[in-house]
């Protein structure tokens, strides 16, 4: 079984408790909007990280081409 950082940091009961607290704080109507915003933020972060990685690889390959 593959474990992610979430599995290492929290058990299932802890995640359930966090979800319950979020549900109580924001209400059931806000949860889909909150999840959608979190998904968009995650997608943008991944795109930014990929762009930085691509720029570093391009810079490294241009340095290799000069040598």
N, C-alpha and C positions, 0 to 999 in steps of 0.2 A: 504494500500500500504506500502510495506517495504522500508525504506530508508537506504541507506548505507552512509558511511563517504563521499563518492564522492558527493552524493546528498545533504548532509548537507553543504559541503564546496563550491560547485559550482552549479550554475543553468545550464539549457540547453544551454542558449546563451553563457555563459562563456566557457563551454566545446567546443562548436562549434568554438568560437574564438581561443581557444588554439589549436584545431585541424587545423584550417586554418593557424595559425602561424607556427606550426610544418611542415605543408605541404609546406609552402613558404621557410622555412629554409632548409629542407632536400630534398625536391623534391619528386615527385610521385614515382620514381624508388626506393628510399631508404625506403619508408614507410613500405613495407612488411618485409624487413630485420630488421628494427627497431622494428616492432611489434613482430616478431619472437624472437628476442633477449630479449625483455621485457617479453614475455611469458616464455622463458627458465629461466630467472632470478627469476621470480615469482614462478615457479615450484621448483627451487632449494631452495629458501627461505622457502617455505612451508615445504619441506622435512626436512630442517635443524631445523625448529621450531618444527616439529613433533618428530624429534629425541631427541631434548632437553627435550621436554615434557615427552617422554617415559623414558628417563634416570632419570628424577626427580621422576616419578611415581615408577620406579624400586627401587630407593634409599629409597623412603618413605616406600615402602612395605617391604624392607629388614630391615629397622629400626623397623617396626611394628613386624616383625617375631622375632627379637631379644628380644623384650619385651614380 
